[in-house]
Amino acid sequence: MIHSVAGLRLGVAQAGIKLADYDDLVLVSLASGASTSVVFTQNAFRAAPVLIAAEHSQANQGHTDWLLINTGNANAGTGEPGKRVALESCQAVAELTGSASDRVLPFSTGVIGEPLSAELIKRALPHAVGGPVRQQLGARCRRDFDDGYAS
């Protein structure tokens, strides 16, 4: 059984990161006033999104508004260019939603060592923000999330 989670809204889009016409971008909105607590890997070779999410989490002191998740490309082993992509993606969410960029936590899963295109994410974000948003994480929404998160 899948239960609804009050206070979460979900948008899914096709960015073309993994395949054309495939849900590979998920944007989760957390309820206003929600608190977040995170634990990050201590691995010496942390991916760019892990580094940026840790920085943002420390800066926002547990007041995250958005989780941005892409599949098909882990943005790992990509160095400074990968960090720039994660930061640009967070900034794009902030600009579309009126939030601060450090209140966005980026997550990526998929192929390691390949550059991730910030442009693909930026082009798809309006669809995740302005498209059919699922008001609660129920059965239909859970299927969309699963499809968008599968790597």
Secondary structure, DSSP 8 states (H G I E B T S, - for coil): -----TTEEEEEE--SSSSTT---EEEEEE-TT----------SS--HHHHHHHHHHHHHTT---EEEEEEEE---S-HHHHHHHHHHHHHHHHHHHT--GGGEEEEEEEESSS---HHHHHHHHHHHHHS--BSS--HHHHHHHHHHH--
